Amino acid sequence: MLKPHEKHHETTIVKRSGGKHAHDDHGGAWKVAFADFCLALMCLFLVLWLMAARNTESLQQILQESDGNKTDQGKGVMPEAVGGPRGSLIERFPMPRTGNSDVQGKEIESTQQNAQQAPSKVAYETRDDLAMLAKALQQMSHDAGLKSNLESVITPYGLRVMLHDTDKQGMFVRGSAIPTGKFQSLLRKMGPLFARMKNQMLIVGHTDSLQYENTSHAAFSNWNLSSNRAMSARAQLLAGSMPSDSVLQVVGMADRAPLDTKHATAGINRRIELLILTSSQANAVAGMFGMPGNTEAIAPGVETELPDAGELKQLRDKMLPAGG
């Protein structure tokens, strides 16, 4: 029984709801968002790196100079921007390599001293000379495992060497100017042989009749492909120590001169031709594009080049009747 002073006094329980506290701002939600941002950033850099590293071998060949060296090696000029692969945001510059001028001077001096000791060059002018050269090239192709890929024909203007595809072995990666391993090795082995000859050559690239999907005039076509393959073959020959002045002309003919006319897509139509010219034929080709040599005026403003005296005498002897 409650005492009088305890009447109407019951225990009161006060419940307080949890309000916002200062430490609630340090929750874990922002950490998850920051981790997602870092992961996305890392993926972005990884994608950029993969795009920049794509087609490394083809980019290295683009940077090759005519003498087989990288562009602007120690020449004291600013490198030219070549550009990365399609879609790459990274500009690619050929890195110049600065050489020691003293070492370079010694190399030049050594070359001049050994010039007299170097073997004399050979001129392949007659049919027998060209047949000997063709035999040496055939042996090289046999040793390289490309016996079926090389054919040679002796013509009035020199030796025509055809390096073509077969069903089992191609000279280049399909649709590109990157040579296969065997073909690259063969061309580099041919370099020293061509370095010892006086003759000049034409390098001609050919493709089959398969066309690219984009046929607009400015799009990449078989003309580009044949020209690029001819230049790629030249680069490999130069890398094999052939001097640059051995090449008189580099030409791309696309699919305009097939060997197998009945099957325009045949592998034999995809080829590189090396036309090793005689000296007279090389002079004639050079005269077509350069300054004429010994000329004679036949009319006002009209000149003609005089023929070779020896060839002219042979022609006259053939035309004269027996007994003069």
C-alpha positions, 0 to 999 in steps of 0.5 A: 500500500502506497504511502500518502506522499508516494501517491500519484508518483509513478516511474517515468521512462524517457526514450530519446531517439538517436539523432545525427552525430558528428562521426556519421560523416565518416561512413564507408560510402565515399570509399567505394565511390573512390575505389570505382573511380580509381579502377576506371582510371586504371582501365583507361590507361591500360586501354591507351597503352594497348592501343599504342603498343599495337602493330609495333613491327609495322610502325618500326618499318615505317620509321625505317630510312632508305639506308635501314636506319631509324629516322633522324638519328643524330642529324640535328633536326627535329623528329617528325610526328609519325602518329600512332595507330588508329584511335590512339591518343598518343603521338609517336615520335621516332627517337633520335639517337645521338652518336659519338662524332669521334667514333663516327669519324674513325668509322669513316676513316676506316672505310676509306682506308679499306676501300682499296682492299674491298673486292671489285664489283662484277658487271653481269652483262652477257647471257652467261653472266646473268645465268650464273647470277640466276643460279646463285639466287636459285640456290639461295632460295633453295637453302631458305626453303623457298625453292618453289617461290622463286623463278628467274628469266633471262631477257634482253634487258637483264635478269627478271627474278620473280618471288611469288606466293604459293599455296603453302608459303606467302611472301608477306602477311596477307593484306599487309607489307610485313614480310614473312620470316623466310622471305625476310631472311632470303632478301637479307641474304641476297643483299651481300650478293647484290652489293658486289654487282655493278648492275642496277635493278628495278623493284616491282610489287604486284598483287592479286585482283582481290579488292578492299571493301572501301573502293573510294579513290582516297582509300587504301587499295592494291596500288598502295599495297603493291608499292608498300611491299616493293618498298618493304623488299627494298628495305630488307635488301638494304638491311642485308648490306646492299647499297642504296644506289643499286636500286634505280626504281621502285614501282607498284603495279597493283593487279595490272600485270598478272602472271596467271591471267585465268585465275586472277586471285592465284598466289603466283600473281602476288609477287615481288620482281627484281629486274636486274638491268644491264648497263645499257638498259639501266642508262636507257631507263634513267634517260627516260626520266632524267636529263638526256645524254648525247643528243642531236637537234633534228628540228627547231626545238626537237632533239633526239638522243643518239644511239649507242655507236656499237649497237648502231654498227651491229644493226647496220651490218645485219641490214646490209646485204651479203657482199656489202 
